[in-house]
């Protein structure tokens, strides 16, 4: 018996509905781009590549890291915010930079409206490092040198308004010194200038620091967490070095464009959390002194709100202006 045109139409609609309902469950069917807003080789890039490799295994599709450095990660964030909300473009973000930059710059996107959370990956403190040729062996010696030559001690960061930059500014305030900030497009190019002697110091995220210190190419003089790093137990905290209560952290997280289907967000979250719990990831991440978080999207949303308040207070304290 032949189907009427209405019956054929109904079957087509049912088929379309079933296909649309099945789409999130089939995700992913092609490689996923993980956008990083800093140059290759820096701490955010290193951590992103560890997570991407684990997620590739979990999802059965490659998660490919793409570096889009510049403008303190605003270029990368803008790209993700405007990407199709299909789960195939994700942002591996420094949470501090994500919330700080809108406070001092006019942007074409609003993180709280244009991005939705996937998972809070990890927290990592900053290690204060200086070039070996500076002749400084402690924070006390760096402060003395900075006070003797106000403004002559330079520190590099992966960009203006990043947590690394603001940690340096907070350190200057806490120690009563004047330090000169030099922004870069990521940790890696700044490290090259530090090794070459073009800048004097950096506030480097914990991951990847130890090989530089062990080789003698840089000198670590303090860490910004309230407790010492397991990987560098002899390194004193800034608080221990005479500045009680000083603490900053670099929080890393994954976001997707607003409008991404909840089932896909859930699948990306599950893949990232599983990737972070593998022995390999724990060794590479926690072994460097980072704290793996691997939480839910809702929990990351609350953390984002808390970080907005916390860094907002820092921006006010440092009198950084909206441009």
C-alpha positions in Angstrom: 0.0 0.0 0.0 1.4 3.4 -1.0 2.0 6.0 1.7 0.1 9.3 1.5 2.2 12.5 1.2 1.1 13.4 4.8 2.3 10.0 6.1 5.6 10.4 4.3 5.9 13.8 5.8 5.2 12.5 9.3 7.8 9.8 8.9 10.4 12.4 7.7 9.7 14.5 10.7 10.0 11.6 13.1 13.3 10.6 11.4 14.6 14.1 11.8 13.6 14.3 15.4 15.3 11.0 16.1 18.4 12.1 14.4 18.5 15.4 16.3 18.0 13.5 19.6 20.7 11.1 18.8 23.3 13.7 17.7 24.6 14.6 21.2 25.0 10.8 22.0 27.0 10.3 18.8 29.3 13.2 19.6 32.1 13.5 18.7 32.3 12.3 15.1 35.4 14.5 14.2 38.4 16.1 15.9 37.9 18.8 18.5 39.8 22.0 18.6 41.1 23.1 22.0 42.1 26.8 21.7 44.8 28.1 24.0 45.4 31.8 24.2 49.1 31.7 24.8 52.2 30.7 22.8 53.4 27.0 22.7 55.7 25.9 25.5 54.2 27.9 28.3 52.5 26.5 31.4 48.9 26.8 30.1 50.0 25.2 26.8 51.8 22.3 28.7 48.7 21.6 30.8 46.3 21.9 27.9 48.3 19.3 25.9 48.3 16.8 28.8 44.5 17.2 29.2 43.9 17.1 25.4 45.8 13.8 25.1 43.7 12.2 27.8 40.5 13.5 26.4 41.4 12.1 23.0 41.6 8.7 24.5 38.3 9.1 26.4 36.4 10.4 23.4 37.8 8.3 20.6 38.6 11.4 18.6 41.6 13.7 18.5 41.5 16.8 20.7 43.9 19.1 18.9 45.5 22.1 20.7 45.6 25.2 18.6 47.6 28.2 20.0 46.1 31.6 19.3 48.3 34.0 21.4 47.9 37.7 21.8 45.9 40.3 23.7 46.2 38.4 27.0 44.2 35.5 25.5 41.4 37.7 24.3 42.0 36.7 20.7 41.5 33.0 21.6 38.6 33.7 23.9 36.8 35.8 21.2 37.3 33.0 18.7 35.7 30.4 21.0 32.9 32.7 22.1 31.9 33.2 18.4 32.4 29.5 17.3 29.5 27.3 16.5 28.1 25.9 19.8 28.5 22.2 18.7 31.2 21.1 21.1 34.0 21.0 18.5 35.7 24.2 19.7 36.6 24.5 23.3 38.6 27.1 25.2 41.4 26.0 27.6 41.5 29.2 29.7 43.4 30.8 32.5 40.4 31.7 34.7 42.0 34.8 36.2 42.8 36.2 32.7 39.2 35.4 31.6 37.6 37.4 34.4 40.3 40.2 34.8 40.6 41.4 31.3 36.9 42.6 30.9 37.5 44.8 34.0 40.2 46.8 32.3 39.5 46.4 28.6 36.6 46.9 26.2 36.0 43.5 24.6 33.8 42.2 21.9 32.6 39.3 24.1 31.3 38.8 27.6 32.7 35.7 29.2 29.8 35.2 31.6 27.3 35.4 28.7 29.2 34.0 25.8 30.9 31.0 27.4 29.6 28.2 29.6 31.7 26.1 32.0 32.9 22.5 31.4 35.4 21.8 34.2 37.9 23.5 36.5 41.1 21.6 35.6 43.7 22.6 38.2 45.1 25.3 40.5 48.7 26.1 40.2 50.7 28.6 42.3 53.3 30.9 40.9 57.0 30.5 41.4 59.0 33.7 41.6 62.1 33.1 39.5 65.0 35.4 38.5 67.7 35.1 35.9 70.7 33.4 37.4 73.1 36.2 36.4 71.1 38.7 38.6 73.0 37.4 41.6 69.8 37.1 43.8 69.3 34.0 46.0 66.2 35.0 48.0 63.1 37.2 47.9 64.8 39.4 50.6 67.8 40.0 48.3 65.5 40.8 45.3 63.6 43.3 47.4 66.8 44.9 48.5 68.0 45.2 44.9 64.7 46.6 43.8 64.7 49.2 46.5 68.2 50.2 45.7 67.2 50.8 42.0 63.5 51.7 41.8 61.9 50.7 38.5 65.0 49.0 37.1 64.0 45.4 38.0 61.8 44.1 35.2 59.4 41.1 35.3 57.8 39.4 32.4 54.3 37.9 32.1 52.2 36.1 29.5 50.2 39.3 29.1 48.7 42.4 30.7 45.9 41.6 33.2 46.9 37.9 33.5 47.2 36.5 37.1 51.0 36.3 36.6 51.1 40.1 35.8 48.9 40.9 38.8 50.9 38.7 41.1 54.0 40.7 40.2 52.1 43.9 40.9 50.8 42.6 44.2 54.3 41.5 45.1 55.6 45.0 44.4 52.9 46.5 46.6 53.5 44.0 49.4 57.3 44.6 49.4 57.2 48.4 48.9 59.1 48.2 45.7 58.7 49.5 42.1 58.9 46.7 39.5 58.6 47.3 35.7 56.2 44.9 33.9 57.0 43.6 30.4 54.1 41.8 28.8 54.5 38.9 26.2 52.2 36.6 24.2 52.8 33.7 26.6 55.2 32.3 29.1 57.5 30.7 26.5 58.7 33.9 24.8 59.1 35.6 28.2 61.2 32.7 29.5 63.5 33.0 26.4 64.1 36.7 27.3 64.6 35.8 30.9 67.2 33.2 29.9 68.8 35.7 27.6 69.0 38.4 30.3 66.5 40.9 28.7 64.3 40.7 31.8 65.1 40.0 35.4 62.2 38.0 36.8 59.0 36.2 36.2 56.0 34.8 38.2 55.9 31.4 36.5 53.2 28.8 37.0 54.5 25.8 38.8 54.2 23.3 35.9 57.4 23.2 33.9 59.5 25.4 36.3 61.5 22.6 38.0 63.6 21.6 34.9 64.6 25.3 34.4 65.6 25.5 38.1 67.4 22.2 38.2 69.4 23.1 35.1 70.6 26.3 36.9 69.2 28.5 34.1 66.9 30.4 36.5 66.8 30.7 40.3 63.6 30.1 42.2 63.3 32.3 45.2 59.7 31.9 46.5 56.3 30.4 45.7 52.9 32.2 45.9 50.9 29.5 47.7 50.5 29.4 51.4 52.1 25.9 51.5 55.4 24.8 49.9 55.4 22.8 46.7 55.9 19.0 47.0 58.1 19.1 43.9 60.3 21.9 45.5 60.1 21.4 49.3 63.1 23.7 50.0 61.5 26.7 48.3 59.9 29.0 50.8 56.5 30.7 50.3 56.2 34.5 49.9 54.3 34.4 53.2 57.2 32.7 54.9 59.6 35.2 53.4 58.2 38.0 55.4 54.8 38.8 53.8 52.2 36.9 55.8 49.0 36.1 54.0 50.3 36.6 50.5 48.7 34.1 48.2 47.8 33.9 44.5 47.0 31.0 42.2 46.6 30.4 38.5 43.4 28.5 37.8 43.0 26.6 34.5 39.6 25.7 33.1 37.7 24.5 30.0 34.8 26.4 28.5 32.6 26.1 25.4 30.4 28.6 23.5 27.0 29.4 25.0 24.3 27.3 23.3 26.3 24.1 23.3 23.8 21.3 24.0 23.9 20.1 27.7 24.5 16.5 26.7 27.7 17.5 24.8 28.8 19.6 27.8 28.3 16.6 30.0 30.2 14.4 27.7 33.2 16.8 27.5 33.1 17.2 31.3 33.2 13.4 31.7 36.1 13.0 29.3 38.1 15.8 30.9 37.5 14.5 34.5 38.5 11.0 33.5 41.6 12.2 31.7 42.7 14.1 34.8 42.3 11.0 37.0 44.6 8.8 35.0 47.9 7.9 36.7 49.8 9.6 33.9 48.0 12.9 34.3 48.3 12.8 38.1 52.1 12.2 37.8 52.6 15.0 35.3 50.3 17.5 36.9 50.0 16.8 40.7 53.7 15.8 40.7 54.6 19.3 39.7 52.8 20.9 42.7 49.4 21.6 41.0 46.1 20.7 42.6 43.9 18.8 40.2 40.2 19.9 40.6 38.2 18.1 37.8 34.8 19.3 39.0 31.3 19.8 37.5 30.2 22.7 35.2 28.1 24.1 38.0 31.0 24.1 40.5 33.2 25.9 37.9 30.4 28.5 37.4 30.6 29.2 41.1 34.4 29.4 41.1 34.2 31.9 38.2 31.9 34.1 40.2 34.3 33.9 43.2 37.3 34.7 41.0 35.5 37.7 39.5 35.1 39.1 43.0 38.6 38.2 44.2 40.4 39.7 41.2 38.0 42.6 41.1 39.3 43.6 44.5 42.9 43.3 43.2 42.1 45.5 40.2 40.7 48.1 42.6 43.7 47.8 44.9 46.1 48.3 42.1 44.0 51.0 40.6 44.0 49.4 37.1 41.8 51.4 34.7 39.2 50.3 32.2 40.3 51.5 28.8 
